Each structure stands twice: as structure tokens, then as C-alpha cells.
């Protein structure tokens, strides 16, 4: 047994080694703090002549089981190769014991860095850790859970959780926030190996759903959505109906109807052009408005399949006129570009401004959620909407939300059509409404995360924060100028409680 004494803290090595060669070797940059004094004792030794260790010299001592080193492993070349910042500076280090490792005097100068390694009887195997960046999910199984928000984002973590408890979650995959951070740090290029991981996850989705991206006979369409650990509504980008081109839309029309197929295609051309290709949405809206005026209709839903097919051709011309290039027809290329666009939206001016205004810091980036599409625009038997299991204002135990028949998600928030109260769904879609209620009950039983709090100016008073914490409330709400003091009071309460 050997022990390393660092300012009163003993790190033991032996049968239950907690300060092993591999652990120290793998530690992250900056793990070691500045220490004014370091003392070493034990069997197996490392020594540096006192005259050769000057104030300000940087020393890294790596502990291993007892055995003298077969040869000095610290060389001038090795010292030059070490990464900047690997080692903290120690003003003094004392070594006592048997056996020695010396550094030539000319190689140890004021400010020089020394790495001293006491080797074990047999060298440890090389580290072979692999960081997972893509997580799949589907009904009844998932590779993530609700506790992984920092890695999968709020949306990805909860999709994984809902899938694991048996809800009918369409299969998909989530690319981690760490991958986004790598993308940004790497000059906005997909990290090495990530695309292969995405394709592997896509294969899982294709197997689960029994369809393939780009296959006209069994077409798979995807949604590509952002999702940070903290919700940032409307600040980052989404692409729906990804995977369509002229061949795929013809196959989809044969299977599910021409109007639905070309309505999905024109939506995709609009959204992909705006989000991925930076084509102003107004250019597509202008073509749509002209077509509705020519046909004498007011709503998108009044356009026929032939009208929508003409609109698709008009949208393709927008790409050529504005970008000087054609719409990319390869579905996998579409997917790659969409993933890049969602990662880019994390660093967009509006997202940065939102985080600044709301004091959101410490996040790694946004996750990307790629999921099999579920269509609300397949006619009067389908729809889309938003829903709370309870009234968020009053807490009343009643479904609260809105929906639209024969529409997709963006229609609810775009203001194009007026949504209906979710309760009316009970009359027009009784079976779907019944299933919706059952799923809401499952969610409430599982999550049990109803929060109780206080809103008002007294909520921000330091004495009130302490009182409400003692009363078991989850949060307080107050004016922005009171928030810093309230946060400090909450921190004091947490310290006192611990």
C-alpha cells in the first residue's frame, strides 16, 4: 500500500486503488488544483534532487503499484510534447523513500515541467472508451431517459422516457448536445464518425417502421427537430416531411393519395428552403398567395391535388431564382443538411439573444431529434395540436389545448387557421380522444411532477424564499429586478439545508 498526502487528503493505491495510473492519465485538463505543499511517502520511490527543484517548477507525479522504474521515462523530448496546461504549478514538492528518478539538471529550469512516472510491474492496457453520441428510441424501448436532459435535451430525454413506458412514440434517434458542441468547436463540420452513427440509428428506425428513406415503394419521411436542455420556444429550427423528391412523392401519392402527397411535398420545399437554404419564407408565401388568388380560394385546404402539384413546380423555381441551384433531391443529403442547419440554429443571433435575455448559461448545445413522421394532413380523420394534461393557469384537472383537423404542426402556431378547443375532439374523433385521455393518465401517473409555487412580489423577498422552501413549495415568481436577490436567498437556503 502506498499513499499520496495532498494537504491532508490521503489518496490510497493498492487493492482498491482510487488514484491509479489510468485514472490520473485519463483525467481532464484542469482537474488538479494549486497546492502550496505536497508530501509523498511509501514503498517504491520517486525523487528529484532538492537543488534541481526550484520555486515555480511544475511537477506531475503519477502513482502506481510498487516496483522501481525499468528506465527513466521522463525525457527532454517528452517534456516538450506534453500538452499545455496538463500540469498545475506547485511552489514546493518534497519526496522521501527508496529508489530514485532523477531529471538532468539542464532539463529542469524555473518554470520547466516535469512528468515523473513510477511504473507498475505490468503496464495497464490502453484506454478504449467510446463516447456515444446517437441514442435511439421506439415504443417500449429506448437508449435514454428523462434524467439525461443535459445530454439529449428536454425533448429527446422525454421522448425516450415516454417510449420506455409504452406510449405510442414513433421511432427515432437523438443526436446528443455534446455532438453539437463538437460541431461548433470543429468549425461547424460534423465530427468524425458522427454521420456513420446517424446512419446506424436511421437503420434502426427503418427496421422498426418497415420503410426506407428514399424508397418510393415504402417511403419513410422524417422530422428533424432541435431540443436543448432548457426550452427555447421558437428560437431554433425544425424541418418536417424530409425525404421527399419527385420519385418518392409519386410513390406516396399512389399509397396515400395525391393531395396528401403533394401537400406534404410543397410544405417540405418551403420549410427546407427557409431553414436549410436560407431562402426567405415570403418568397414561397408569395407563390402560394398568387395560386390561391388565381383559383379563387381562401384556404390552403381548398386547393386540389393538381393545384398543389403546380405549386411544387413553382417552389422549385424559387430555389433556382434565389440560390442559383436546384433543390437537393438525395434524401440522405437532405438529412445531412438538415442536421447541420439545426446545429447552426443553436448559434443563431436570435438563439443567442434569447439565452442572454433569459440568463441561460452552461449548456453544451442543442440535441437533434430525428423521428418518423406522423401526418395530421391526411384528411378529415387526422389532425395536429398541442395539449396540457391540466389547465396550466388554474391547475384544473381537465385536458387543456387546441387542435386542427387536416393540418400539420406549424399550422397551429402560424395563425393561418383558427384551432379548435381540444374538448371538441370528443365529438368529431371519439376513439382518438379516448386514447388521448388514456395516454394523459399514464403520463401523470409516471411523471408525478406537478409543481406548486407562489407568484408575486413577496416571492422574491429573501425571508419569503426561506419560508416557502420550508413549506415545501417548488418555486417562487417575482419581478426581474428581484431575481438576483431571490437566487442568492435560494442558494443560502440550500447551503443551510445541507
C-alpha positions in Angstrom: 0.0 0.0 0.0 1.2 3.5 -0.9 -0.4 6.8 0.0 -0.3 10.2 -1.5 -0.8 13.0 1.0 -2.1 16.2 -0.6 -2.7 18.9 2.0 -4.3 16.5 4.5 -6.1 14.3 1.9 -4.9 10.7 1.5 -5.3 9.1 -1.9 -4.5 5.4 -1.4 -3.4 2.9 -4.0 -3.3 -0.8 -3.7 -6.0 -3.5 -3.9 -8.7 -0.8 -4.1 -6.8 1.8 -6.0 -8.5 5.1 -6.4 -5.5 7.0 -7.7 -4.4 4.7 -10.4 -2.2 5.2 -13.4 -5.1 5.0 -15.7 -7.3 7.4 -13.6 -4.6 10.0 -13.5 -3.7 9.5 -17.1 -7.3 10.0 -18.2 -8.1 13.0 -16.0 -9.4 16.0 -17.8 -7.4 19.2 -18.2 -7.5 21.4 -15.1 -8.6 18.6 -12.7 -5.6 19.4 -10.4 -5.8 22.5 -8.2 -3.0 24.6 -7.0 -1.5 23.3 -3.8 1.2 25.1 -1.7 2.7 21.9 -0.4 2.8 18.2 -1.4 4.4 15.4 0.6 4.9 11.8 -0.6 5.7 8.6 1.3 5.5 4.9 0.6 7.3 2.0 -1.0 8.7 2.5 -4.4 10.1 5.9 -4.9 10.4 9.0 -6.9 13.0 11.6 -6.0 14.3 14.7 -7.5 17.4 16.3 -6.1 16.4 19.2 -4.0 18.8 21.5 -5.7 17.1 20.7 -9.1 13.6 21.6 -7.9 13.1 25.3 -7.9 10.2 27.6 -7.0 7.7 27.6 -9.8 8.7 24.3 -11.3 5.7 22.2 -12.5 5.7 18.6 -11.4 3.3 15.8 -12.2 3.7 12.6 -10.0 1.7 9.6 -11.2 1.3 6.8 -8.6 1.4 3.1 -9.5 1.9 -0.2 -7.5 5.3 -0.9 -6.1 8.2 -1.5 -8.4 11.2 0.6 -9.4 11.1 2.0 -12.9 12.9 0.0 -15.5 14.2 3.1 -17.1 13.7 6.8 -16.8 10.6 7.7 -18.7 11.0 11.5 -18.4 13.0 12.9 -21.2 13.5 16.3 -22.7 11.6 15.2 -25.8 8.7 14.0 -23.6 8.6 17.3 -21.7 8.3 19.2 -25.0 5.5 17.0 -26.2 3.2 17.4 -23.2 0.0 19.4 -23.8 -0.2 22.9 -22.5 -2.0 23.1 -19.2 -1.7 19.4 -18.4 0.0 20.1 -15.1 -0.6 22.6 -12.3 2.2 24.6 -10.8 3.3 23.7 -7.3 5.5 26.0 -5.4 7.2 23.2 -3.4 7.3 19.4 -3.5 9.1 17.0 -1.1 9.8 13.4 -1.9 11.1 10.7 0.6 11.6 7.0 0.1 13.7 4.4 -1.6 14.6 4.3 -5.3 15.1 7.3 -7.4 14.0 9.1 -10.6 16.2 12.0 -11.4 16.0 14.6 -14.1 19.2 16.0 -15.7 19.8 19.4 -14.2 19.9 21.1 -17.6 16.3 19.9 -18.2 14.8 21.3 -15.1 14.6 25.1 -15.0 12.5 27.7 -13.3 9.0 27.2 -14.9 10.0 23.9 -16.6 7.6 21.0 -16.4 8.5 17.5 -15.2 6.5 14.3 -15.5 7.7 11.6 -13.2 6.1 8.1 -13.6 6.6 5.2 -11.3 5.8 2.2 -13.5 3.8 -0.9 -12.3 5.0 -4.5 -12.6 2.9 -4.8 -15.8 1.8 -1.7 -17.7 -2.0 -1.1 -17.8 -3.9 -1.6 -21.0 -4.6 1.4 -23.2 -7.9 3.2 -22.6 -10.5 2.3 -25.2 -13.6 4.3 -24.1 -16.1 5.3 -26.8 -18.4 8.2 -26.3 -21.9 7.5 -27.5 -23.5 10.4 -29.5 -26.6 8.9 -31.1 -29.4 7.4 -29.0 -32.4 5.5 -30.5 -36.0 5.2 -29.1 -39.2 3.5 -30.1 -42.3 2.1 -28.4 -41.4 0.0 -25.3 -37.6 0.7 -25.5 -35.1 3.5 -25.7 -31.4 4.2 -25.0 -32.1 7.3 -23.0 -34.4 8.5 -20.1 -35.8 11.7 -18.6 -32.7 12.1 -16.4 -30.5 12.7 -19.5 -31.7 16.2 -20.4 -28.2 17.8 -20.4 -27.1 15.2 -23.0 -30.3 14.6 -25.0 -32.1 17.9 -24.5 -35.5 18.2 -22.9 -37.4 16.9 -26.0 -35.0 14.0 -26.6 -34.9 12.9 -22.9 -38.7 12.9 -22.6 -39.3 11.1 -26.0 -37.0 8.4 -24.7 -38.8 8.3 -21.4 -42.3 8.1 -23.0 -41.2 5.4 -25.4 -39.8 3.3 -22.5 -43.1 3.4 -20.6 -45.0 2.1 -23.6 -46.6 5.1 -25.2 -47.0 5.1 -28.9 -44.0 7.2 -29.7 -42.9 7.0 -33.3 -39.4 5.5 -33.6 -36.5 7.9 -33.9 -33.0 8.9 -32.8 -31.5 11.7 -30.8 -28.0 13.2 -31.6 -26.5 14.5 -28.3 -25.8 18.0 -27.2 -22.1 17.0 -26.9 -22.1 16.3 -30.7 -23.4 19.8 -31.2 -20.6 21.2 -29.1 -18.1 19.2 -31.1 -19.7 20.6 -34.3 -19.4 24.2 -33.2 -15.9 23.8 -31.8 -14.8 22.0 -35.0 -15.6 24.9 -37.3 -19.3 23.8 -38.0 -18.4 20.5 -39.5 -19.9 17.2 -38.4 -17.5 15.4 -36.1 -15.6 12.5 -37.4 -17.7 9.3 -37.3 -20.9 11.0 -36.4 -22.5 10.6 -39.8 -21.9 6.8 -39.6 -23.6 6.8 -36.2 -26.6 8.7 -37.6 -27.0 6.2 -40.4 -26.8 3.3 -38.0 -29.6 5.0 -35.9 -31.6 5.6 -39.1 -31.3 1.9 -39.9 -33.0 1.1 -36.6 -35.9 3.5 -37.4 -36.3 1.9 -40.9 -36.4 -1.6 -39.4 -38.9 -0.6 -36.8 -41.3 1.2 -39.2 -40.8 -1.2 -42.2 -40.0 1.7 -44.6 -36.9 3.3 -46.0 -35.7 6.8 -46.6 -35.8 7.5 -50.4 -37.7 4.3 -51.3 -40.7 5.2 -53.5 -42.4 1.8 -52.8 -42.2 2.1 -49.0 -41.3 5.8 -48.3 -40.1 6.9 -44.9 -40.4 10.6 -44.2 -38.7 12.2 -41.2 -39.0 15.2 -38.9 -35.7 16.9 -37.8 -36.1 19.0 -34.7 -33.9 20.9 -32.2 -34.2 20.4 -28.4 -31.9 22.0 -25.8 -31.8 21.0 -22.1 -33.8 24.2 -21.4 -36.7 25.0 -23.6 -36.2 27.8 -26.1 -39.5 28.0 -27.9 -39.3 29.2 -31.5 -35.6 30.1 -31.3 -34.2 27.1 -33.2 -35.1 25.3 -36.3 -37.3 22.3 -37.5 -37.7 20.5 -40.8 -40.7 18.3 -41.5 -41.5 15.8 -44.3 -37.9 15.3 -45.0 -37.1 12.6 -47.6 -39.4 13.7 -50.5 -38.4 14.1 -54.1 -40.2 13.6 -57.4 -39.9 9.8 -57.3 -40.8 9.4 -53.7 -43.8 11.8 -53.9 -45.2 9.8 -56.8 -44.9 6.6 -54.7 -46.5 8.3 -51.7 -49.4 9.5 -53.9 -50.1 6.0 -55.1 -50.2 4.7 -51.5 -51.9 7.5 -49.6 -53.5 9.9 -52.1 -52.2 12.6 -54.4 -53.5 15.6 -52.5 -51.8 14.5 -49.2 -48.6 13.6 -51.0 -48.2 17.0 -52.9 -49.4 19.0 -49.9 -46.6 17.4 -47.8 -44.1 18.0 -50.7 -44.9 21.7 -51.0 -44.6 22.1 -47.2 -41.2 20.4 -47.3 -39.9 22.6 -50.1 -41.0 25.7 -48.2 -39.5 24.7 -44.8 -36.3 23.1 -46.1 -35.7 26.2 -48.3 -36.2 28.6 -45.5 -34.4 26.7 -42.7 -31.6 24.9 -44.6 -31.1 27.0 -47.7 -31.8 30.5 -46.2 -34.4 31.3 -48.7 -36.9 33.8 -47.3 -40.2 32.2 -46.4 -42.0 35.2 -48.0 -40.9 34.1 -51.5 -42.8 30.8 -51.1 -45.8 32.6 -49.5 -45.9 34.9 -52.5 -46.3 32.0 -54.9 -48.9 30.3 -52.7 -50.9 33.6 -52.5 -50.8 34.0 -56.2 -52.1 30.5 -56.8 -55.0 30.9 -54.3 -56.0 34.1 -56.0 -56.0 32.5 -59.4 -58.1 29.6 -58.1 -60.4 31.9 -56.2 -59.9 30.2 -52.8 -59.0 31.5 -49.3 -57.6 28.4 -47.5 -54.8 26.1 -48.3 -57.1 23.2 -47.8 -59.3 24.4 -50.7 -56.5 23.7 -53.2 -56.8 20.5 -55.2 -54.1 17.9 -55.8 -53.5 19.3 -59.2 -53.1 22.8 -57.7 -50.6 21.6 -55.2 -48.6 19.8 -57.9 -48.4 23.1 -59.8 -47.3 24.8 -56.6 -44.5 22.3 -56.1 -43.1 23.3 -59.5 -43.3 26.9 -58.6 -41.4 26.3 -55.3 -38.6 24.5 -57.2 -38.2 27.6 -59.4 -37.7 29.7 -56.2 -34.6 27.7 -55.4 -33.1 28.3 -58.8 -34.0 32.0 -58.9 -32.8 32.8 -55.3 -30.0 30.4 -54.7 -28.8 29.7 -58.3 -29.0 25.9 -57.6 -31.6 23.2 -57.7 -33.4 21.7 -54.8 -31.3 18.7 -53.4 -33.1 15.5 -54.3 -31.0 13.0 -52.5 -32.9 12.2 -49.2 -29.7 11.4 -47.3 -28.1 14.6 -48.4 -31.3 16.4 -47.3 -30.9 14.8 -43.8 -27.3 15.8 -43.5 -28.0 19.4 -44.5 -31.0 19.5 -42.0 -28.8 18.2 -39.1 -26.2 20.9 -39.9 -29.0 23.5 -40.0 -30.3 22.6 -36.6 -26.8 22.6 -35.1 -26.3 26.0 -36.7 -29.5 27.4 -35.2 -28.0 26.9 -31.8 -25.6 29.7 -32.5 -28.0 31.9 -34.4 -28.4 35.6 -33.3 -32.0 35.0 -32.1 -31.0 32.0 -30.0 -28.0 33.8 -28.5 -30.2 36.8 -27.7 -32.8 34.6 -26.1 -30.2 32.9 -23.9 -28.8 36.2 -22.9 -32.2 37.8 -22.0 -33.2 34.7 -20.0 -29.8 34.3 -18.4 -29.4 30.7 -19.7 -25.8 29.6 -19.4 -23.8 26.4 -19.1 -25.5 24.5 -21.9 -23.4 22.3 -24.3 -25.7 22.9 -27.4 -28.9 21.6 -28.8 -29.7 18.0 -29.4 -31.2 16.9 -32.8 -34.3 14.7 -32.8 -34.8 12.7 -36.0 -38.2 10.9 -35.9 -40.5 9.1 -38.2 -43.2 11.5 -39.4 -46.8 11.1 -38.2 -49.2 13.0 -40.6 -52.0 15.2 -39.5 -52.8 16.3 -43.0 -54.2 13.1 -44.4 -57.8 14.3 -44.5 -60.6 14.7 -42.0 -59.6 11.7 -40.0 -56.3 13.2 -38.9 -55.1 16.3 -37.2 -52.5 18.0 -35.1 -52.4 20.1 -31.9 -50.9 21.0 -28.5 -52.0 19.7 -25.1 -51.6 20.0 -21.4 -52.9 17.3 -19.1 -54.3 20.0 -16.8 -55.0 23.7 -17.1 -51.6 25.4 -16.6 -53.2 28.5 -15.2 -55.6 27.1 -12.6 -54.4 23.5 -12.2 -57.9 22.2 -13.0 -57.9 18.5 -13.7 -59.1 18.8 -17.3 -57.4 18.5 -20.7 -56.3 21.9 -21.9 -55.2 22.5 -25.5 -56.1 23.2 -29.2 -56.1 21.1 -32.4 -56.7 21.4 -36.1 -58.2 18.8 -38.4 -56.3 18.0 -41.6 -53.2 20.1 -40.7 -49.6 19.8 -39.7 -47.9 21.2 -36.6 -46.8 24.6 -38.0 -50.5 25.4 -38.9 -51.4 25.6 -35.2 -48.9 28.3 -34.4 -48.8 30.1 -37.7 -52.2 31.7 -37.3 -53.3 30.6 -40.8 -56.3 28.8 -39.4 -58.2 29.1 -36.1 -57.7 26.0 -33.9 -60.5 24.3 -32.0 -60.7 23.5 -28.3 -59.4 20.0 -27.5 -62.7 19.1 -25.9 -64.5 19.3 -29.3 -62.3 16.4 -30.4 -64.5 14.2 -28.2 -67.3 14.7 -30.7 -65.5 14.5 -34.1 -62.9 11.9 -33.2 -64.3 10.0 -30.2 -61.9 7.0 -30.4 -58.8 9.1 -30.8 -59.9 11.4 -27.9 -60.4 8.3 -25.7 -56.9 7.1 -26.5 -55.5 10.6 -25.8 -57.1 10.7 -22.4 -55.7 7.3 -21.5 -52.2 8.4 -22.5 -52.5 11.6 -20.4 -53.4 9.4 -17.4 -50.3 7.3 -18.0 -48.1 10.4 -18.2 -49.4 11.9 -14.9 -49.0 8.6 -13.1 -45.5 8.2 -14.3 -44.1 11.7 -14.1 -45.9 12.9 -10.9 -44.2 16.3 -11.4 -46.9 18.7 -10.6 -45.3 21.9 -9.2 -46.7 24.3 -6.6 -45.4 27.8 -6.2 -46.1 31.4 -5.3 -46.3 34.2 -7.8 -46.0 37.9 -6.7 -43.5 40.4 -5.3 -43.3 38.7 -1.9 -42.0 35.6 -3.7 -38.7 37.4 -4.2 -38.1 38.5 -0.6 -35.2 36.6 1.0 -37.3 35.8 4.1 -40.1 34.5 1.8 -37.8 32.2 -0.1 -36.7 30.5 3.1 -40.3 30.3 4.3 -41.6 28.8 1.1 -38.8 26.3 0.9 -39.7 25.1 4.4 -43.3 24.9 3.4 -42.3 22.5 0.5 -43.2 24.8 -2.4 -41.4 24.1 -5.7 -40.8 27.7 -7.0 -41.4 31.4 -6.5 -42.0 34.0 -9.1 -41.2 37.7 -8.9 -40.2 40.8 -10.9 -36.9 40.6 -12.8 -35.1 43.1 -10.6 -35.8 40.8 -7.6 -34.4 37.7 -9.3 -30.7 38.0 -8.3 -31.5 38.5 -4.6 -34.0 35.7 -4.7 -31.4 33.3 -6.3 -28.9 34.2 -3.6 -31.5 33.6 -0.9 -32.3 30.2 -2.5 -28.6 29.3 -2.5 -28.3 30.2 1.2 -31.3 28.0 2.0 -29.8 25.1 0.1 -26.4 25.5 1.9 -28.1 25.7 5.3 -30.2 22.6 4.5 -27.1 20.6 3.6 
